[in-house]
Amino acid sequence: MRGLTDAGPDRGPAGAQAVITAATVVAAVALFAAACGTGGTGARDEGPAHSDSVERAPAAKAPSPNPSQTYEKVDAVALVKADPAVSATVKRDLKPCAGTEYPVDVTYGDLTGGQLDDVVVNVLTCGDAVGVGAYVYRREDGSYKNVFKAEESPVYAEIDKGDLSVTKQVYEKGDPVSSPSGENVITYRWTSGRFVQEDFHHTDYGNAAGGDATEDPTAAG
């Protein structure tokens, strides 16, 4: 009690200030306790913060793939018809099957290591899609040059893991067009400025036995 008595009139202004400060602290504690009693989230009990009040950075966009720098679409029909290496028979028979649709298959890919993709063109028949000519064109000095041709029908050329694969159906006497006796698959690789045979494989459909190699398709150098 002595302490309270000593804090009497002699300390009037300071004592009053201490009392006010203590009352303020008590009130603040009471308010804090009341807020905790409503759910323990304080001011957030009024509701979640508005999402539009937070500025979000725009999502990063994935870069768009660049178009191929080595691909150039060609008019395969015009290319074949203007090619002096293509036989007159193939050119004469190369006509639309229906409307403006020509019987040609065109494949683009790297076979010769040029700046632009090489073009593999297969000319087929309209009725049964038998290959009558297979050609490879390489871009050189601003134009396409014939670097391979095979016209021993039926024949078909395609790109296989960077090599040129040529398939030729083998018919025995009396075989219908739909049922060849076997096939020869010849693989070529671009070497020293020309296609060189790398592999030869024969399949006999009748007894699965190997056969003799047939004459290779002609490679234009």
C-alpha positions as CSV (number, residue, x, y, z in Angstrom):
1,M,0.0,0.0,0.0
2,R,3.0,2.3,0.6
3,G,3.7,2.4,-3.1
4,L,0.3,3.4,-4.0
5,T,0.3,6.1,-1.4
6,D,3.6,7.5,-2.6
7,A,2.1,7.8,-6.1
8,G,-0.5,10.3,-4.9
9,P,-0.8,14.0,-5.6
10,D,3.0,14.5,-5.8
11,R,3.1,12.5,-9.1
12,G,-0.2,13.7,-10.5
13,P,0.4,14.0,-14.3
14,A,2.8,11.0,-14.6
15,G,0.5,8.8,-12.6
16,A,-2.5,9.7,-14.7
17,Q,-0.6,8.9,-17.9
18,A,0.4,5.5,-16.4
19,V,-3.2,4.7,-15.6
20,I,-4.4,5.6,-19.1
21,T,-1.6,3.5,-20.7
22,A,-2.5,0.5,-18.6
23,A,-6.2,0.9,-19.5
24,T,-5.3,1.0,-23.2
25,V,-3.2,-2.2,-22.9
26,V,-6.0,-4.0,-21.1
27,A,-8.6,-2.9,-23.8
28,A,-6.3,-4.1,-26.6
29,V,-5.8,-7.5,-24.9
30,A,-9.6,-7.8,-24.5
31,L,-10.2,-7.1,-28.1
32,F,-7.5,-9.6,-29.2
33,A,-9.1,-12.3,-27.0
34,A,-12.5,-11.6,-28.5
35,A,-11.2,-11.9,-32.0
36,C,-9.6,-15.2,-31.2
37,G,-12.8,-16.5,-29.7
38,T,-14.6,-16.0,-33.0
39,G,-12.5,-18.6,-34.8
40,G,-8.9,-17.9,-34.3
41,T,-8.4,-16.1,-37.6
42,G,-8.6,-12.5,-36.6
43,A,-9.5,-10.1,-39.3
44,R,-9.7,-13.0,-41.9
45,D,-13.0,-14.1,-40.2
46,E,-14.7,-11.4,-42.3
47,G,-14.0,-13.5,-45.4
48,P,-11.2,-14.5,-47.7
49,A,-9.1,-11.9,-49.3
50,H,-10.3,-10.9,-52.8
51,S,-8.2,-12.6,-55.4
52,D,-8.4,-9.5,-57.6
53,S,-6.6,-7.5,-55.0
54,V,-3.4,-9.4,-55.7
55,E,-1.6,-8.6,-58.9
56,R,-0.6,-11.9,-60.6
57,A,2.2,-12.2,-63.1
58,P,1.0,-13.4,-66.5
59,A,1.7,-17.1,-67.1
60,A,4.8,-17.8,-69.2
61,K,4.0,-19.0,-72.7
62,A,5.8,-21.9,-74.3
63,P,7.8,-20.8,-77.3
64,S,6.2,-21.7,-80.6
65,P,8.2,-24.2,-82.6
66,N,9.9,-22.7,-85.6
67,P,8.9,-24.1,-89.0
68,S,11.4,-26.4,-90.6
69,Q,14.2,-24.5,-92.4
70,T,15.0,-27.4,-94.6
71,Y,11.6,-28.3,-96.0
72,E,10.3,-26.9,-99.3
73,K,7.2,-28.3,-100.9
74,V,7.4,-29.0,-104.6
75,D,5.0,-29.7,-107.5
76,A,5.9,-33.4,-107.9
77,V,3.9,-33.9,-111.1
78,A,5.6,-30.9,-112.8
79,L,9.0,-32.1,-111.5
80,V,8.6,-35.5,-113.0
81,K,7.2,-34.4,-116.3
82,A,10.0,-31.8,-116.8
83,D,12.7,-34.4,-115.9
84,P,14.6,-35.7,-118.9
85,A,15.7,-38.7,-116.9
86,V,12.1,-40.0,-116.6
87,S,11.0,-42.3,-119.4
88,A,8.5,-41.2,-122.0
89,T,6.2,-44.1,-120.9
90,V,6.0,-42.9,-117.3
91,K,5.3,-39.3,-118.4
92,R,2.6,-40.4,-120.9
93,D,0.8,-42.5,-118.3
94,L,1.0,-39.9,-115.5
95,K,-2.6,-38.6,-115.7
96,P,-5.1,-37.7,-113.0
97,C,-7.1,-40.6,-111.6
98,A,-10.0,-38.5,-110.5
99,G,-10.5,-34.8,-110.9
100,T,-7.0,-33.3,-110.4
101,E,-5.6,-36.0,-108.2
102,Y,-2.5,-37.6,-109.6
103,P,-1.2,-41.1,-108.6
104,V,2.0,-39.9,-106.9
105,D,3.4,-40.3,-103.4
106,V,5.8,-37.6,-102.2
107,T,8.2,-37.9,-99.2
108,Y,10.6,-35.2,-97.9
109,G,13.7,-36.0,-95.9
110,D,17.4,-35.8,-95.6
111,L,19.1,-38.4,-97.8
112,T,22.0,-36.5,-99.3
113,G,23.0,-34.0,-96.6
114,G,21.9,-31.0,-98.7
115,Q,20.7,-27.6,-97.4
116,L,17.1,-28.6,-98.2
117,D,15.3,-31.9,-97.8
118,D,15.5,-34.3,-100.6
119,V,12.3,-35.3,-102.4
120,V,11.3,-38.9,-103.0
121,V,8.6,-39.3,-105.7
122,N,6.8,-42.5,-106.4
123,V,4.6,-42.7,-109.5
124,L,1.8,-45.3,-109.3
125,T,-1.0,-46.7,-111.5
126,C,-4.5,-45.5,-110.8
127,G,-6.3,-48.8,-110.6
128,D,-4.1,-51.0,-108.4
129,A,-1.5,-48.5,-107.2
130,V,1.4,-50.4,-108.6
131,G,4.7,-48.4,-108.6
132,V,5.9,-47.7,-112.1
133,G,8.7,-45.3,-111.2
134,A,10.6,-44.1,-108.2
135,Y,12.8,-41.0,-108.1
136,V,15.0,-38.9,-105.8
137,Y,15.6,-35.2,-106.3
138,R,18.3,-33.2,-104.7
139,R,18.3,-29.4,-104.4
140,E,21.4,-28.1,-106.2
141,D,22.2,-24.6,-107.4
142,G,18.6,-23.4,-107.1
143,S,16.9,-26.3,-108.8
144,Y,16.1,-30.0,-108.2
145,K,18.4,-32.6,-109.8
146,N,17.5,-36.2,-110.3
147,V,20.0,-38.3,-108.4
148,F,18.2,-41.6,-108.5
149,K,15.6,-43.4,-110.6
150,A,14.1,-46.9,-110.7
151,E,11.6,-47.8,-113.4
152,E,11.5,-51.6,-113.2
153,S,7.9,-51.9,-112.2
154,P,6.6,-52.7,-109.7
155,V,8.8,-50.6,-107.6
156,Y,8.5,-48.3,-104.5
157,A,11.1,-46.1,-102.8
158,E,11.1,-44.6,-99.3
159,I,13.3,-43.1,-96.6
160,D,14.5,-45.5,-93.9
161,K,16.6,-44.0,-91.1
162,G,18.4,-41.7,-93.4
163,D,18.9,-44.4,-96.1
164,L,17.0,-44.9,-99.4
165,S,15.1,-48.2,-99.3
166,V,13.8,-49.5,-102.7
167,T,11.3,-52.4,-102.7
168,K,10.7,-54.3,-105.9
169,Q,8.0,-57.0,-106.2
170,V,9.1,-60.2,-107.8
171,Y,6.6,-62.1,-110.1
172,E,7.0,-65.6,-111.4
173,K,5.3,-66.6,-114.6
174,G,1.5,-66.7,-114.1
175,D,1.5,-64.6,-110.9
176,P,-1.4,-62.2,-110.7
177,V,-0.6,-58.6,-109.9
178,S,-2.1,-58.9,-106.5
179,S,0.0,-62.0,-105.6
180,P,3.8,-61.6,-106.3
181,S,6.0,-64.6,-105.5
182,G,8.4,-62.4,-103.4
183,E,10.1,-59.1,-103.1
184,N,13.6,-57.6,-103.1
185,V,14.5,-54.8,-100.8
186,I,17.6,-52.8,-101.7
187,T,19.1,-50.2,-99.3
188,Y,21.2,-47.3,-100.7
189,R,23.3,-44.8,-98.9
190,W,24.5,-41.4,-100.3
191,T,28.3,-41.7,-100.6
192,S,30.8,-39.5,-102.5
193,G,28.0,-37.7,-104.4
194,R,25.9,-40.8,-105.4
195,F,23.8,-43.5,-104.0
196,V,25.7,-46.7,-103.3
197,Q,24.1,-50.1,-102.5
198,E,24.5,-51.0,-98.8
199,D,22.3,-54.0,-98.4
200,F,20.1,-56.4,-100.4
201,H,17.4,-58.6,-99.0
202,H,15.1,-61.0,-100.8
203,T,11.9,-62.5,-99.4
204,D,10.2,-65.4,-101.0
205,Y,6.5,-65.4,-100.2
206,G,6.0,-69.0,-101.2
207,N,8.5,-70.8,-99.0
208,A,10.3,-67.9,-97.2
209,A,13.6,-69.1,-98.8
210,G,16.2,-66.6,-100.0
211,G,16.5,-66.0,-103.7
212,D,19.1,-64.7,-106.1
213,A,19.7,-61.0,-106.3
214,T,18.0,-59.3,-109.2
215,E,19.4,-56.4,-111.2
216,D,19.8,-53.3,-109.2
217,P,17.8,-50.2,-110.0
218,T,19.8,-47.5,-111.9
219,A,21.3,-44.7,-109.8
220,A,21.7,-41.4,-111.7
221,G,25.0,-39.7,-110.6
